[in-house]
Amino acid sequence: MESGSAADKAGIVRGDVIVKFDGQSVSSMEDLKNLMQYYEAGTTVEITIKKQSEGGYNEEEVSVTLGKRPAESAQ
């Protein structure tokens, strides 16, 4: 995760697995990108992640305020 990114601010770290984005199932990075295209920067969404812990993964919900995508920042 990039330092200071929306994911970083929400506490999402490398190794966490995003399984839902705003209540919709996510099974791949492609799914996540497809869902995110419909949301503007500044929108807050609930993301369900699986965090690695001793003995497996625990599911956790976090609120994320979406930032601008790199392509948007360059325009």
PQR file with spaces between the fields and no chain letter, atoms N, CA, C, O and H, PARSE charges and radii, in Angstrom:
ATOM       1  N    MET     1       0.831   -1.179    0.000 -0.4000 1.5000
ATOM       2  CA   MET     1       0.000    0.000    0.000 -0.0000 2.0000
ATOM       3  C    MET     1       0.877    1.244    0.000  0.5500 1.7000
ATOM       4  O    MET     1       1.925    1.288    0.644 -0.5500 1.4000
ATOM       5  N    GLU     2       0.438    2.219   -0.714 -0.4000 1.5000
ATOM       6  CA   GLU     2       1.171    3.477   -0.776 -0.0000 2.0000
ATOM       7  C    GLU     2       0.895    4.295    0.478  0.5500 1.7000
ATOM       8  O    GLU     2      -0.257    4.447    0.885 -0.5500 1.4000
ATOM       9  H    GLU     2      -0.413    2.182   -1.237  0.4000 1.0000
ATOM      10  N    SER     3       1.941    4.814    1.083 -0.4000 1.5000
ATOM      11  CA   SER     3       1.799    5.620    2.288 -0.0000 2.0000
ATOM      12  C    SER     3       0.920    6.834    2.001  0.5500 1.7000
ATOM      13  O    SER     3       1.140    7.558    1.030 -0.5500 1.4000
ATOM      14  H    SER     3       2.877    4.689    0.753  0.4000 1.0000
ATOM      15  N    GLY     4      -0.070    7.045    2.852 -0.4000 1.5000
ATOM      16  CA   GLY     4      -0.972    8.181    2.701 -0.0000 2.0000
ATOM      17  C    GLY     4      -2.161    7.921    1.790  0.5500 1.7000
ATOM      18  O    GLY     4      -3.019    8.790    1.634 -0.5500 1.4000
ATOM      19  H    GLY     4      -0.249    6.457    3.641  0.4000 1.0000
ATOM      20  N    SER     5      -2.225    6.732    1.182 -0.4000 1.5000
ATOM      21  CA   SER     5      -3.346    6.406    0.296 -0.0000 2.0000
ATOM      22  C    SER     5      -4.604    6.167    1.127  0.5500 1.7000
ATOM      23  O    SER     5      -4.539    6.035    2.349 -0.5500 1.4000
ATOM      24  H    SER     5      -1.528    6.027    1.308  0.4000 1.0000
ATOM      25  N    ALA     6      -5.746    6.114    0.449 -0.4000 1.5000
ATOM      26  CA   ALA     6      -7.014    5.860    1.140 -0.0000 2.0000
ATOM      27  C    ALA     6      -6.970    4.531    1.884  0.5500 1.7000
ATOM      28  O    ALA     6      -7.456    4.439    3.011 -0.5500 1.4000
ATOM      29  H    ALA     6      -5.799    6.221   -0.544  0.4000 1.0000
ATOM      30  N    ALA     7      -6.395    3.503    1.271 -0.4000 1.5000
ATOM      31  CA   ALA     7      -6.281    2.191    1.907 -0.0000 2.0000
ATOM      32  C    ALA     7      -5.391    2.264    3.139  0.5500 1.7000
ATOM      33  O    ALA     7      -5.712    1.687    4.178 -0.5500 1.4000
ATOM      34  H    ALA     7      -6.000    3.577    0.355  0.4000 1.0000
ATOM      35  N    ASP     8      -4.282    2.968    3.023 -0.4000 1.5000
ATOM      36  CA   ASP     8      -3.358    3.133    4.151 -0.0000 2.0000
ATOM      37  C    ASP     8      -4.063    3.831    5.311  0.5500 1.7000
ATOM      38  O    ASP     8      -3.940    3.405    6.459 -0.5500 1.4000
ATOM      39  H    ASP     8      -4.021    3.436    2.179  0.4000 1.0000
ATOM      40  N    LYS     9      -4.791    4.889    5.021 -0.4000 1.5000
ATOM      41  CA   LYS     9      -5.503    5.634    6.060 -0.0000 2.0000
ATOM      42  C    LYS     9      -6.578    4.789    6.743  0.5500 1.7000
ATOM      43  O    LYS     9      -6.893    5.010    7.912 -0.5500 1.4000
ATOM      44  H    LYS     9      -4.891    5.236    4.088  0.4000 1.0000
ATOM      45  N    ALA    10      -7.145    3.814    6.010 -0.4000 1.5000
ATOM      46  CA   ALA    10      -8.185    2.943    6.567 -0.0000 2.0000
ATOM      47  C    ALA    10      -7.604    1.761    7.334  0.5500 1.7000
ATOM      48  O    ALA    10      -8.347    0.999    7.953 -0.5500 1.4000
ATOM      49  H    ALA    10      -6.890    3.634    5.060  0.4000 1.0000
ATOM      50  N    GLY    11      -6.279    1.603    7.296 -0.4000 1.5000
ATOM      51  CA   GLY    11      -5.647    0.507    8.026 -0.0000 2.0000
ATOM      52  C    GLY    11      -5.515   -0.772    7.228  0.5500 1.7000
ATOM      53  O    GLY    11      -5.221   -1.826    7.792 -0.5500 1.4000
ATOM      54  H    GLY    11      -5.676    2.222    6.793  0.4000 1.0000
ATOM      55  N    ILE    12      -5.727   -0.698    5.923 -0.4000 1.5000
ATOM      56  CA   ILE    12      -5.559   -1.868    5.069 -0.0000 2.0000
ATOM      57  C    ILE    12      -4.064   -2.005    4.773  0.5500 1.7000
ATOM      58  O    ILE    12      -3.409   -1.049    4.358 -0.5500 1.4000
ATOM      59  H    ILE    12      -5.966    0.159    5.464  0.4000 1.0000
ATOM      60  N    VAL    13      -3.542   -3.210    4.994 -0.4000 1.5000
ATOM      61  CA   VAL    13      -2.108   -3.445    4.800 -0.0000 2.0000
ATOM      62  C    VAL    13      -1.888   -4.571    3.794  0.5500 1.7000
ATOM      63  O    VAL    13      -2.798   -5.340    3.485 -0.5500 1.4000
ATOM      64  H    VAL    13      -4.074   -3.986    5.331  0.4000 1.0000
ATOM      65  N    ARG    14      -0.651   -4.645    3.291 -0.4000 1.5000
ATOM      66  CA   ARG    14      -0.288   -5.716    2.362 -0.0000 2.0000
ATOM      67  C    ARG    14      -0.623   -7.052    3.019  0.5500 1.7000
ATOM      68  O    ARG    14      -0.297   -7.275    4.184 -0.5500 1.4000
ATOM      69  H    ARG    14       0.088   -4.020    3.542  0.4000 1.0000
ATOM      70  N    GLY    15      -1.267   -7.928    2.276 -0.4000 1.5000
ATOM      71  CA   GLY    15      -1.669   -9.233    2.799 -0.0000 2.0000
ATOM      72  C    GLY    15      -3.145   -9.295    3.153  0.5500 1.7000
ATOM      73  O    GLY    15      -3.716  -10.382    3.237 -0.5500 1.4000
ATOM      74  H    GLY    15      -1.532   -7.747    1.329  0.4000 1.0000
ATOM      75  N    ASP    16      -3.781   -8.124    3.366 -0.4000 1.5000
ATOM      76  CA   ASP    16      -5.224   -8.105    3.597 -0.0000 2.0000
ATOM      77  C    ASP    16      -5.926   -8.435    2.275  0.5500 1.7000
ATOM      78  O    ASP    16      -5.444   -8.072    1.202 -0.5500 1.4000
ATOM      79  H    ASP    16      -3.318   -7.240    3.299  0.4000 1.0000
ATOM      80  N    VAL    17      -7.043   -9.111    2.360 -0.4000 1.5000
ATOM      81  CA   VAL    17      -7.784   -9.498    1.167 -0.0000 2.0000
ATOM      82  C    VAL    17      -9.135   -8.779    1.183  0.5500 1.7000
ATOM      83  O    VAL    17      -9.923   -8.951    2.113 -0.5500 1.4000
ATOM      84  H    VAL    17      -7.434   -9.406    3.232  0.4000 1.0000
ATOM      85  N    ILE    18      -9.396   -7.979    0.157 -0.4000 1.5000
ATOM      86  CA   ILE    18     -10.683   -7.282    0.042 -0.0000 2.0000
ATOM      87  C    ILE    18     -11.697   -8.269   -0.517  0.5500 1.7000
ATOM      88  O    ILE    18     -11.505   -8.811   -1.605 -0.5500 1.4000
ATOM      89  H    ILE    18      -8.756   -7.839   -0.599  0.4000 1.0000
ATOM      90  N    VAL    19     -12.785   -8.505    0.229 -0.4000 1.5000
ATOM      91  CA   VAL    19     -13.801   -9.461   -0.212 -0.0000 2.0000
ATOM      92  C    VAL    19     -15.132   -8.792   -0.564  0.5500 1.7000
ATOM      93  O    VAL    19     -15.958   -9.381   -1.261 -0.5500 1.4000
ATOM      94  H    VAL    19     -12.941   -8.065    1.113  0.4000 1.0000
ATOM      95  N    LYS    20     -15.341   -7.557   -0.081 -0.4000 1.5000
ATOM      96  CA   LYS    20     -16.538   -6.807   -0.441 -0.0000 2.0000
ATOM      97  C    LYS    20     -16.201   -5.327   -0.549  0.5500 1.7000
ATOM      98  O    LYS    20     -15.394   -4.801    0.218 -0.5500 1.4000
ATOM      99  H    LYS    20     -14.670   -7.078    0.485  0.4000 1.0000
ATOM     100  N    PHE    21     -16.827   -4.667   -1.506 -0.4000 1.5000
ATOM     101  CA   PHE    21     -16.676   -3.232   -1.709 -0.0000 2.0000
ATOM     102  C    PHE    21     -18.076   -2.654   -1.771  0.5500 1.7000
ATOM     103  O    PHE    21     -18.825   -2.933   -2.707 -0.5500 1.4000
ATOM     104  H    PHE    21     -17.482   -5.094   -2.129  0.4000 1.0000
ATOM     105  N    ASP    22     -18.434   -1.850   -0.778 -0.4000 1.5000
ATOM     106  CA   ASP    22     -19.759   -1.242   -0.693 -0.0000 2.0000
ATOM     107  C    ASP    22     -20.859   -2.302   -0.800  0.5500 1.7000
ATOM     108  O    ASP    22     -21.870   -2.104   -1.474 -0.5500 1.4000
ATOM     109  H    ASP    22     -17.825   -1.623   -0.018  0.4000 1.0000
ATOM     110  N    GLY    23     -20.636   -3.441   -0.110 -0.4000 1.5000
ATOM     111  CA   GLY    23     -21.636   -4.506   -0.052 -0.0000 2.0000
ATOM     112  C    GLY    23     -21.614   -5.473   -1.215  0.5500 1.7000
ATOM     113  O    GLY    23     -22.358   -6.453   -1.207 -0.5500 1.4000
ATOM     114  H    GLY    23     -19.815   -3.601    0.438  0.4000 1.0000
ATOM     115  N    GLN    24     -20.779   -5.226   -2.221 -0.4000 1.5000
ATOM     116  CA   GLN    24     -20.726   -6.092   -3.391 -0.0000 2.0000
ATOM     117  C    GLN    24     -19.482   -6.977   -3.331  0.5500 1.7000
ATOM     118  O    GLN    24     -18.385   -6.508   -3.024 -0.5500 1.4000
ATOM     119  H    GLN    24     -20.175   -4.430   -2.227  0.4000 1.0000
ATOM     120  N    SER    25     -19.668   -8.256   -3.626 -0.4000 1.5000
ATOM     121  CA   SER    25     -18.567   -9.217   -3.559 -0.0000 2.0000
ATOM     122  C    SER    25     -17.455   -8.870   -4.534  0.5500 1.7000
ATOM     123  O    SER    25     -17.698   -8.417   -5.653 -0.5500 1.4000
ATOM     124  H    SER    25     -20.559   -8.637   -3.875  0.4000 1.0000
ATOM     125  N    VAL    26     -16.225   -9.098   -4.077 -0.4000 1.5000
ATOM     126  CA   VAL    26     -15.033   -8.875   -4.885 -0.0000 2.0000
ATOM     127  C    VAL    26     -14.230  -10.169   -4.865  0.5500 1.7000
ATOM     128  O    VAL    26     -13.909  -10.691   -3.798 -0.5500 1.4000
ATOM     129  H    VAL    26     -16.028   -9.466   -3.168  0.4000 1.0000
ATOM     130  N    SER    27     -13.906  -10.688   -6.058 -0.4000 1.5000
ATOM     131  CA   SER    27     -13.108  -11.910   -6.097 -0.0000 2.0000
ATOM     132  C    SER    27     -11.789  -11.718   -6.826  0.5500 1.7000
ATOM     133  O    SER    27     -10.970  -12.634   -6.895 -0.5500 1.4000
ATOM     134  H    SER    27     -14.168  -10.264   -6.925  0.4000 1.0000
ATOM     135  N    SER    28     -11.582  -10.510   -7.377 -0.4000 1.5000
ATOM     136  CA   SER    28     -10.324  -10.242   -8.071 -0.0000 2.0000
ATOM     137  C    SER    28     -10.068   -8.735   -8.107  0.5500 1.7000
ATOM     138  O    SER    28     -10.963   -7.937   -7.827 -0.5500 1.4000
ATOM     139  H    SER    28     -12.247   -9.765   -7.321  0.4000 1.0000
ATOM     140  N    MET    29      -8.846   -8.362   -8.452 -0.4000 1.5000
ATOM     141  CA   MET    29      -8.506   -6.949   -8.595 -0.0000 2.0000
ATOM     142  C    MET    29      -9.340   -6.330   -9.710  0.5500 1.7000
ATOM     143  O    MET    29      -9.738   -5.168   -9.622 -0.5500 1.4000
ATOM     144  H    MET    29      -8.119   -9.010   -8.679  0.4000 1.0000
ATOM     145  N    GLU    30      -9.602   -7.099  -10.749 -0.4000 1.5000
ATOM     146  CA   GLU    30     -10.434   -6.633  -11.868 -0.0000 2.0000
ATOM     147  C    GLU    30     -11.838   -6.277  -11.373  0.5500 1.7000
ATOM     148  O    GLU    30     -12.387   -5.244  -11.757 -0.5500 1.4000
ATOM     149  H    GLU    30      -9.279   -8.043  -10.821  0.4000 1.0000
ATOM     150  N    ASP    31     -12.422   -7.131  -10.520 -0.4000 1.5000
ATOM     151  CA   ASP    31     -13.739   -6.834   -9.925 -0.0000 2.0000
ATOM     152  C    ASP    31     -13.697   -5.506   -9.173  0.5500 1.7000
ATOM     153  O    ASP    31     -14.582   -4.665   -9.328 -0.5500 1.4000
ATOM     154  H    ASP    31     -11.976   -7.970  -10.208  0.4000 1.0000
ATOM     155  N    LEU    32     -12.663   -5.329   -8.361 -0.4000 1.5000
ATOM     156  CA   LEU    32     -12.533   -4.112   -7.559 -0.0000 2.0000
ATOM     157  C    LEU    32     -12.427   -2.878   -8.452  0.5500 1.7000
ATOM     158  O    LEU    32     -13.103   -1.879   -8.209 -0.5500 1.4000
ATOM     159  H    LEU    32     -11.943   -6.012   -8.236  0.4000 1.0000
ATOM     160  N    LYS    33     -11.592   -2.940   -9.474 -0.4000 1.5000
ATOM     161  CA   LYS    33     -11.432   -1.813  -10.394 -0.0000 2.0000
ATOM     162  C    LYS    33     -12.742   -1.496  -11.104  0.5500 1.7000
ATOM     163  O    LYS    33     -13.091   -0.329  -11.276 -0.5500 1.4000
ATOM     164  H    LYS    33     -11.042   -3.752   -9.671  0.4000 1.0000
ATOM     165  N    ASN    34     -13.470   -2.537  -11.518 -0.4000 1.5000
ATOM     166  CA   ASN    34     -14.751   -2.326  -12.199 -0.0000 2.0000
ATOM     167  C    ASN    34     -15.759   -1.631  -11.287  0.5500 1.7000
ATOM     168  O    ASN    34     -16.486   -0.746  -11.736 -0.5500 1.4000
ATOM     169  H    ASN    34     -13.186   -3.486  -11.378  0.4000 1.0000
ATOM     170  N    LEU    35     -15.811   -2.016  -10.026 -0.4000 1.5000
ATOM     171  CA   LEU    35     -16.731   -1.388   -9.080 -0.0000 2.0000
ATOM     172  C    LEU    35     -16.328    0.057   -8.786  0.5500 1.7000
ATOM     173  O    LEU    35     -17.177    0.946   -8.726 -0.5500 1.4000
ATOM     174  H    LEU    35     -15.220   -2.735   -9.661  0.4000 1.0000
ATOM     175  N    MET    36     -15.038    0.279   -8.606 -0.4000 1.5000
ATOM     176  CA   MET    36     -14.557    1.609   -8.219 -0.0000 2.0000
ATOM     177  C    MET    36     -14.788    2.670   -9.294  0.5500 1.7000
ATOM     178  O    MET    36     -14.859    3.858   -8.978 -0.5500 1.4000
ATOM     179  H    MET    36     -14.349   -0.444   -8.655  0.4000 1.0000
ATOM     180  N    GLN    37     -14.903    2.267  -10.538 -0.4000 1.5000
ATOM     181  CA   GLN    37     -15.067    3.250  -11.613 -0.0000 2.0000
ATOM     182  C    GLN    37     -16.356    4.058  -11.479  0.5500 1.7000
ATOM     183  O    GLN    37     -16.479    5.124  -12.082 -0.5500 1.4000
ATOM     184  H    GLN    37     -14.845    1.302  -10.795  0.4000 1.0000
ATOM     185  N    TYR    38     -17.306    3.570  -10.705 -0.4000 1.5000
ATOM     186  CA   TYR    38     -18.588    4.251  -10.548 -0.0000 2.0000
ATOM     187  C    TYR    38     -18.632    5.187   -9.342  0.5500 1.7000
ATOM     188  O    TYR    38     -19.674    5.777   -9.056 -0.5500 1.4000
ATOM     189  H    TYR    38     -17.205    2.704  -10.215  0.4000 1.0000
ATOM     190  N    TYR    39     -17.516    5.327   -8.635 -0.4000 1.5000
ATOM     191  CA   TYR    39     -17.459    6.151   -7.422 -0.0000 2.0000
ATOM     192  C    TYR    39     -16.500    7.311   -7.623  0.5500 1.7000
ATOM     193  O    TYR    39     -15.427    7.150   -8.203 -0.5500 1.4000
ATOM     194  H    TYR    39     -16.670    4.847   -8.867  0.4000 1.0000
ATOM     195  N    GLU    40     -16.894    8.482   -7.139 -0.4000 1.5000
ATOM     196  CA   GLU    40     -16.052    9.671   -7.246 -0.0000 2.0000
ATOM     197  C    GLU    40     -15.125    9.774   -6.045  0.5500 1.7000
ATOM     198  O    GLU    40     -15.415    9.247   -4.970 -0.5500 1.4000
ATOM     199  H    GLU    40     -17.766    8.613   -6.667  0.4000 1.0000
ATOM     200  N    ALA    41     -14.001   10.462   -6.243 -0.4000 1.5000
ATOM     201  CA   ALA    41     -13.096   10.757   -5.136 -0.0000 2.0000
ATOM     202  C    ALA    41     -13.867   11.509   -4.068  0.5500 1.7000
ATOM     203  O    ALA    41     -14.690   12.370   -4.379 -0.5500 1.4000
ATOM     204  H    ALA    41     -13.765   10.890   -7.116  0.4000 1.0000
ATOM     205  N    GLY    42     -13.604   11.184   -2.813 -0.4000 1.5000
ATOM     206  CA   GLY    42     -14.297   11.816   -1.697 -0.0000 2.0000
ATOM     207  C    GLY    42     -15.466   11.007   -1.170  0.5500 1.7000
ATOM     208  O    GLY    42     -15.985   11.298   -0.092 -0.5500 1.4000
ATOM     209  H    GLY    42     -12.935   10.484   -2.561  0.4000 1.0000
ATOM     210  N    THR    43     -15.892    9.987   -1.922 -0.4000 1.5000
ATOM     211  CA   THR    43     -16.973    9.107   -1.489 -0.0000 2.0000
ATOM     212  C    THR    43     -16.451    8.153   -0.420  0.5500 1.7000
ATOM     213  O    THR    43     -15.361    7.600   -0.562 -0.5500 1.4000
ATOM     214  H    THR    43     -15.471    9.751   -2.798  0.4000 1.0000
ATOM     215  N    THR    44     -17.220    7.958    0.649 -0.4000 1.5000
ATOM     216  CA   THR    44     -16.842    7.002    1.691 -0.0000 2.0000
ATOM     217  C    THR    44     -17.639    5.726    1.498  0.5500 1.7000
ATOM     218  O    THR    44     -18.863    5.766    1.373 -0.5500 1.4000
ATOM     219  H    THR    44     -18.106    8.407    0.765  0.4000 1.0000
ATOM     220  N    VAL    45     -16.947    4.593    1.472 -0.4000 1.5000
ATOM     221  CA   VAL    45     -17.580    3.289    1.289 -0.0000 2.0000
ATOM     222  C    VAL    45     -17.105    2.332    2.383  0.5500 1.7000
ATOM     223  O    VAL    45     -16.050    2.522    2.988 -0.5500 1.4000
ATOM     224  H    VAL    45     -15.953    4.561    1.573  0.4000 1.0000
ATOM     225  N    GLU    46     -17.906    1.310    2.615 -0.4000 1.5000
ATOM     226  CA   GLU    46     -17.527    0.240    3.534 -0.0000 2.0000
ATOM     227  C    GLU    46     -16.851   -0.860    2.732  0.5500 1.7000
ATOM     228  O    GLU    46     -17.359   -1.292    1.697 -0.5500 1.4000
ATOM     229  H    GLU    46     -18.764    1.155    2.123  0.4000 1.0000
ATOM     230  N    ILE    47     -15.715   -1.304    3.213 -0.4000 1.5000
ATOM     231  CA   ILE    47     -14.978   -2.385    2.571 -0.0000 2.0000
ATOM     232  C    ILE    47     -14.804   -3.502    3.592  0.5500 1.7000
ATOM     233  O    ILE    47     -14.396   -3.259    4.728 -0.5500 1.4000
ATOM     234  H    ILE    47     -15.302   -0.953    4.054  0.4000 1.0000
ATOM     235  N    THR    48     -15.113   -4.720    3.182 -0.4000 1.5000
ATOM     236  CA   THR    48     -14.907   -5.883    4.038 -0.0000 2.0000
ATOM     237  C    THR    48     -13.593   -6.528    3.617  0.5500 1.7000
ATOM     238  O    THR    48     -13.380   -6.847    2.448 -0.5500 1.4000
ATOM     239  H    THR    48     -15.444   -4.918    2.259  0.4000 1.0000
ATOM     240  N    ILE    49     -12.723   -6.712    4.598 -0.4000 1.5000
ATOM     241  CA   ILE    49     -11.414   -7.318    4.327 -0.0000 2.0000
ATOM     242  C    ILE    49     -11.218   -8.540    5.219  0.5500 1.7000
ATOM     243  O    ILE    49     -11.832   -8.668    6.278 -0.5500 1.4000
ATOM     244  H    ILE    49     -12.897   -6.454    5.549  0.4000 1.0000
ATOM     245  N    LYS    50     -10.366   -9.411    4.771 -0.4000 1.5000
ATOM     246  CA   LYS    50      -9.910  -10.526    5.606 -0.0000 2.0000
ATOM     247  C    LYS    50      -8.479  -10.204    5.985  0.5500 1.7000
ATOM     248  O    LYS    50      -7.608  -10.067    5.125 -0.5500 1.4000
ATOM     249  H    LYS    50      -9.866   -9.308    3.911  0.4000 1.0000
ATOM     250  N    LYS    51      -8.244  -10.084    7.305 -0.4000 1.5000
ATOM     251  CA   LYS    51      -6.916   -9.788    7.845 -0.0000 2.0000
ATOM     252  C    LYS    51      -6.300  -11.073    8.375  0.5500 1.7000
ATOM     253  O    LYS    51      -6.955  -11.861    9.057 -0.5500 1.4000
ATOM     254  H    LYS    51      -8.952  -10.195    8.003  0.4000 1.0000
ATOM     255  N    GLN    52      -5.032  -11.267    8.048 -0.4000 1.5000
ATOM     256  CA   GLN    52      -4.333  -12.442    8.536 -0.0000 2.0000
ATOM     257  C    GLN    52      -4.090  -12.294   10.033  0.5500 1.7000
ATOM     258  O    GLN    52      -3.671  -11.241   10.511 -0.5500 1.4000
ATOM     259  H    GLN    52      -4.500  -10.627    7.494  0.4000 1.0000
ATOM     260  N    SER    53      -4.363  -13.371   10.759 -0.4000 1.5000
ATOM     261  CA   SER    53      -4.102  -13.403   12.192 -0.0000 2.0000
ATOM     262  C    SER    53      -3.615  -14.795   12.545  0.5500 1.7000
ATOM     263  O    SER    53      -3.563  -15.685   11.695 -0.5500 1.4000
ATOM     264  H    SER    53      -4.704  -14.227   10.371  0.4000 1.0000
ATOM     265  N    GLU    54      -3.263  -14.971   13.797 -0.4000 1.5000
ATOM     266  CA   GLU    54      -2.827  -16.300   14.223 -0.0000 2.0000
ATOM     267  C    GLU    54      -3.941  -17.300   13.975  0.5500 1.7000
ATOM     268  O    GLU    54      -5.063  -17.125   14.452 -0.5500 1.4000
ATOM     269  H    GLU    54      -3.305  -14.249   14.488  0.4000 1.0000
ATOM     270  N    GLY    55      -3.632  -18.336   13.233 -0.4000 1.5000
ATOM     271  CA   GLY    55      -4.614  -19.382   12.989 -0.0000 2.0000
ATOM     272  C    GLY    55      -5.523  -19.130   11.802  0.5500 1.7000
ATOM     273  O    GLY    55      -6.483  -19.879   11.621 -0.5500 1.4000
ATOM     274  H    GLY    55      -2.721  -18.478   12.845  0.4000 1.0000
ATOM     275  N    GLY    56      -5.276  -18.120   10.987 -0.4000 1.5000
ATOM     276  CA   GLY    56      -6.112  -17.911    9.803 -0.0000 2.0000
ATOM     277  C    GLY    56      -6.391  -16.450    9.530  0.5500 1.7000
ATOM     278  O    GLY    56      -5.542  -15.585    9.747 -0.5500 1.4000
ATOM     279  H    GLY    56      -4.496  -17.512   11.135  0.4000 1.0000
ATOM     280  N    TYR    57      -7.596  -16.188    9.050 -0.4000 1.5000
ATOM     281  CA   TYR    57      -8.014  -14.835    8.697 -0.0000 2.0000
ATOM     282  C    TYR    57      -9.251  -14.444    9.491  0.5500 1.7000
ATOM     283  O    TYR    57     -10.120  -15.275    9.756 -0.5500 1.4000
ATOM     284  H    TYR    57      -8.285  -16.890    8.873  0.4000 1.0000
ATOM     285  N    ASN    58      -9.323  -13.184    9.865 -0.4000 1.5000
ATOM     286  CA   ASN    58     -10.510  -12.625   10.507 -0.0000 2.0000
ATOM     287  C    ASN    58     -11.106  -11.595    9.565  0.5500 1.7000
ATOM     288  O    ASN    58     -10.380  -10.813    8.951 -0.5500 1.4000
ATOM     289  H    ASN    58      -8.617  -12.509    9.649  0.4000 1.0000
ATOM     290  N    GLU    59     -12.443  -11.592    9.449 -0.4000 1.5000
ATOM     291  CA   GLU    59     -13.114  -10.618    8.611 -0.0000 2.0000
ATOM     292  C    GLU    59     -13.341   -9.333    9.393  0.5500 1.7000
ATOM     293  O    GLU    59     -13.682   -9.368   10.575 -0.5500 1.4000
ATOM     294  H    GLU    59     -13.033  -12.227    9.948  0.4000 1.0000
ATOM     295  N    GLU    60     -13.152   -8.205    8.731 -0.4000 1.5000
ATOM     296  CA   GLU    60     -13.267   -6.903    9.378 -0.0000 2.0000
ATOM     297  C    GLU    60     -13.841   -5.902    8.375  0.5500 1.7000
ATOM     298  O    GLU    60     -13.504   -5.952    7.192 -0.5500 1.4000
ATOM     299  H    GLU    60     -12.875   -8.176    7.770  0.4000 1.0000
ATOM     300  N    GLU    61     -14.703   -4.997    8.835 -0.4000 1.5000
ATOM     301  CA   GLU    61     -15.222   -3.930    7.981 -0.0000 2.0000
ATOM     302  C    GLU    61     -14.516   -2.635    8.298  0.5500 1.7000
ATOM     303  O    GLU    61     -14.325   -2.290    9.465 -0.5500 1.4000
ATOM     304  H    GLU    61     -14.978   -4.957    9.795  0.4000 1.0000
ATOM     305  N    VAL    62     -14.124   -1.910    7.253 -0.4000 1.5000
ATOM     306  CA   VAL    62     -13.475   -0.619    7.426 -0.0000 2.0000
ATOM     307  C    VAL    62     -14.147    0.399    6.504  0.5500 1.7000
ATOM     308  O    VAL    62     -14.640    0.047    5.433 -0.5500 1.4000
ATOM     309  H    VAL    62     -14.279   -2.190    6.306  0.4000 1.0000
ATOM     310  N    SER    63     -14.161    1.654    6.927 -0.4000 1.5000
ATOM     311  CA   SER    63     -14.651    2.743    6.084 -0.0000 2.0000
ATOM     312  C    SER    63     -13.465    3.353    5.365  0.5500 1.7000
ATOM     313  O    SER    63     -12.426    3.626    5.966 -0.5500 1.4000
ATOM     314  H    SER    63     -13.760    1.940    7.798  0.4000 1.0000
ATOM     315  N    VAL    64     -13.634    3.563    4.067 -0.4000 1.5000
ATOM     316  CA   VAL    64     -12.574    4.143    3.249 -0.0000 2.0000
ATOM     317  C    VAL    64     -13.149    5.323    2.489  0.5500 1.7000
ATOM     318  O    VAL    64     -14.184    5.207    1.833 -0.5500 1.4000
ATOM     319  H    VAL    64     -14.478    3.341    3.579  0.4000 1.0000
ATOM     320  N    THR    65     -12.469    6.467    2.583 -0.4000 1.5000
ATOM     321  CA   THR    65     -12.827    7.622    1.768 -0.0000 2.0000
ATOM     322  C    THR    65     -11.919    7.594    0.551  0.5500 1.7000
ATOM     323  O    THR    65     -10.702    7.742    0.660 -0.5500 1.4000
ATOM     324  H    THR    65     -11.629    6.562    3.116  0.4000 1.0000
ATOM     325  N    LEU    66     -12.525    7.404   -0.596 -0.4000 1.5000
ATOM     326  CA   LEU    66     -11.766    7.237   -1.828 -0.0000 2.0000
ATOM     327  C    LEU    66     -11.032    8.512   -2.212  0.5500 1.7000
ATOM     328  O    LEU    66     -11.562    9.617   -2.104 -0.5500 1.4000
ATOM     329  H    LEU    66     -13.514    7.284   -0.685  0.4000 1.0000
ATOM     330  N    GLY    67      -9.813    8.328   -2.659 -0.4000 1.5000
ATOM     331  CA   GLY    67      -9.004    9.442   -3.143 -0.0000 2.0000
ATOM     332  C    GLY    67      -9.037    9.472   -4.658  0.5500 1.7000
ATOM     333  O    GLY    67      -9.722    8.667   -5.290 -0.5500 1.4000
ATOM     334  H    GLY    67      -9.382    7.429   -2.747  0.4000 1.0000
ATOM     335  N    LYS    68      -8.299   10.395   -5.232 -0.4000 1.5000
ATOM     336  CA   LYS    68      -8.185   10.465   -6.688 -0.0000 2.0000
ATOM     337  C    LYS    68      -7.267    9.370   -7.167  0.5500 1.7000
ATOM     338  O    LYS    68      -6.258    9.067   -6.529 -0.5500 1.4000
ATOM     339  H    LYS    68      -7.743   11.048   -4.718  0.4000 1.0000
ATOM     340  N    ARG    69      -7.615    8.778   -8.289 -0.4000 1.5000
ATOM     341  CA   ARG    69      -6.755    7.789   -8.911 -0.0000 2.0000
ATOM     342  C    ARG    69      -5.594    8.518   -9.571  0.5500 1.7000
ATOM     343  O    ARG    69      -5.752    9.673   -9.968 -0.5500 1.4000
ATOM     344  H    ARG    69      -8.434    9.025   -8.807  0.4000 1.0000
ATOM     345  N    PRO    70      -4.434    7.885   -9.700 -0.5600 1.5000
ATOM     346  CA   PRO    70      -3.273    8.563  -10.295  0.2800 2.0000
ATOM     347  C    PRO    70      -3.586    9.196  -11.650  0.5500 1.7000
ATOM     348  O    PRO    70      -3.103   10.294  -11.926 -0.5500 1.4000
ATOM     349  N    ALA    71      -4.370    8.551  -12.494 -0.4000 1.5000
ATOM     350  CA   ALA    71      -4.705    9.104  -13.818 -0.0000 2.0000
ATOM     351  C    ALA    71      -5.510   10.392  -13.672  0.5500 1.7000
ATOM     352  O    ALA    71      -5.362   11.302  -14.488 -0.5500 1.4000
ATOM     353  H    ALA    71      -4.763    7.659  -12.269  0.4000 1.0000
ATOM     354  N    GLU    72      -6.367   10.488  -12.637 -0.4000 1.5000
ATOM     355  CA   GLU    72      -7.171   11.693  -12.406 -0.0000 2.0000
ATOM     356  C    GLU    72      -6.300   12.846  -11.955  0.5500 1.7000
ATOM     357  O    GLU    72      -6.539   13.992  -12.334 -0.5500 1.4000
ATOM     358  H    GLU    72      -6.488    9.749  -11.974  0.4000 1.0000
ATOM     359  N    SER    73      -5.287   12.553  -11.146 -0.4000 1.5000
ATOM     360  CA   SER    73      -4.412   13.593  -10.602 -0.0000 2.0000
ATOM     361  C    SER    73      -3.608   14.271  -11.702  0.5500 1.7000
ATOM     362  O    SER    73      -3.276   15.451  -11.591 -0.5500 1.4000
ATOM     363  H    SER    73      -5.093   11.621  -10.839  0.4000 1.0000
ATOM     364  N    ALA    74      -3.293   13.531  -12.766 -0.4000 1.5000
ATOM     365  CA   ALA    74      -2.455   14.062  -13.832 -0.0000 2.0000
ATOM     366  C    ALA    74      -3.221   14.986  -14.777  0.5500 1.7000
ATOM     367  O    ALA    74      -2.604   15.718  -15.550 -0.5500 1.4000
ATOM     368  H    ALA    74      -3.563   12.572  -12.856  0.4000 1.0000
ATOM     369  N    GLN    75      -4.549   14.965  -14.729 -0.4000 1.5000
ATOM     370  CA   GLN    75      -5.358   15.754  -15.656 -0.0000 2.0000
ATOM     371  C    GLN    75      -5.463   17.183  -15.226  0.5500 1.7000
ATOM     372  O    GLN    75      -6.112   17.984  -15.898 -0.5500 1.4000
ATOM     373  H    GLN    75      -5.050   14.371  -14.100  0.4000 1.0000
